[in-house]
C-alpha cells in the first residue's frame, strides 16, 4: 500500500497528526507532497517574507523526511481550483491508496479539500485531522451547543476541557526501511520572496523547538509583566512557526506544562496559555462563522460606517510617517522585519481605523502582505477587535489615544528611537510629541507633524459609528 501525506500549513515531522497516521503501518510506502499555489497566495495577499519562510521550511522538511525514508514531492499549480485535478492524476500515477492531511479552517481551503475528496472518490481513502489546534473547532461550545461569542467564557470552558484530557503529542515517525536519494533542489516558486532576518526567525523545525524550550524555561514566567512593552524581548516570537505549522500548539502546551505545571490552574505560565487560547478562539470562530472569511464584519451594522478614503493618510500610515512616533516606529518594525509586537498591532490598527477612519479591511490586507506570521484567523480577529466590528471586540466608543499608548508602553522612547533614528536627539520628555520640542527649540525635524488631531479625529469617528448604528 502507498500512503500520501499532503503537507500544507504543517511543515514539520514532530507531532504531525496526518504524518504519524500515514506512517502507522510500517509496511506502507509513504510519500509526501507539497503543492505551491502562487495564484491563490496572491489572492490571499501572502507576504513575500512568509513565502520565503515557507520555501525554506519546505526544504528542511524535505531533508527531515528523506532521513526517515519518506520522499517529499513539490509541485506547483496556479491556485486551489487546480489542486483537485492535480491530486487525482498524482494519486493515479503513484498508486496511492490513502490520503492523509491536516485540516485548514479557512473557507477557500475547506472548499479546495472538499473538491479534492470528491475528485478522488472511492479510489483513495481520505483522512483529515484537527492538527493545528489544541481542541477541534466545534468542540468547545455553550450549553446550547453554540460557539462562544465572548472570549473569557470560551477560555474557561476550554481550560475545563483540557483538564478532562490533554491532546497528546505524537512523535516524529521512525525511519522507514528504505534509502532515498538526496532530496532534489527545490525549484523556485512563482512568487516573490523576500529575505528574512534569520537572527529573528531562524530556519528549521529544531530551531523552533529550541526557541520554545528556551522561552518556557524562564521568559514565560515574566511574560505577564513584560509582554506589553515593545522595547523588551518579552514574548515568544513563535507566531511565524505556529502560522505555518513548523510548530504545533500541542508542543507549546506540553512544553509549557513541563516547565510550569500550574499553568492550567492559573499559576505561572497561565497568561501565555491564554494567548494560545486566543489563537484557538479565532480559529473556532472562522468555522462557526464562515462570513469572517468573506471580508464581512461580525457585527453587521458596522458595515454602514462611511469610511474616509484618504490615500495620502493611508500611505503615511503604511510608511510610518504619521507624526505619531509609536505608530511610525511600529510600522517600520513591520515593514523591516515582517513582525510587529502585539501591543503595537493593537495601537496601529486602532489608529488606522479610529483616527484615520479607514476601512479596517485595508489595514488587514496590508498586514497580510507584510507579516511573516500572517494568519487569516488571528489577523482578521485582531483587526475586527480593533475596529470594534468583531465578536468580543473593544466597544466602538473606546478609542486608543496613540500618544498616551506610547507614553504608557514605551515611556522613555527606547523602542521608538530604535526605529526612528531621526528622533535620536529628542529628549525623553518630548519623545511622544517631538513637534512640540522642535517648535520650542525652533528646530526643523526630519520627521512629519501629526497628520491628524487626535481629539477631533475621535469625535468624527464616534459620529461615524453612531450614524452607522442608527441607520
Ligand atoms: P506570544 O505573545 O508569545 O503568544 C504566543 C502565541 O499565541 C503567538 O505566537 C500566537 O500564535 C498566539 N497569539 C498571541 N496573541 C494572539 C492573539 N491576540 N490572537 C491570536 N493568536 C495569538 N497573530 C498571528 O499569528 N498572525 C497574524 O496575522 C496576526 N495579526 C494580528 C493583527 C492584529 C491587528 C492584532 C491586534 C493581532 C494580530 N495577531 C496575529 C496576534 C498577535 O499580535 C501575534 O500572534 C503576536 O504578536 C505574535 O508574537 P509572539 O509569537 O511573540 O506572541
Boltz pocket constraint, residues with backbone or C-beta under 6 A from the ligand:
constraints:
  - pocket:
      binder: B
      contacts: [[A, 227], [A, 235], [A, 236], [A, 237], [A, 238], [A, 239], [A, 240], [A, 242], [A, 243], [A, 272], [A, 275], [A, 276], [A, 278], [A, 279], [A, 280], [A, 282], [A, 340], [A, 341], [A, 342], [A, 343], [A, 345], [A, 346], [A, 349], [A, 367], [A, 371], [A, 373], [A, 374], [A, 375], [A, 376], [A, 378], [A, 379], [A, 380], [A, 381], [A, 382], [A, 383], [A, 386]]
      max_distance: 6.0
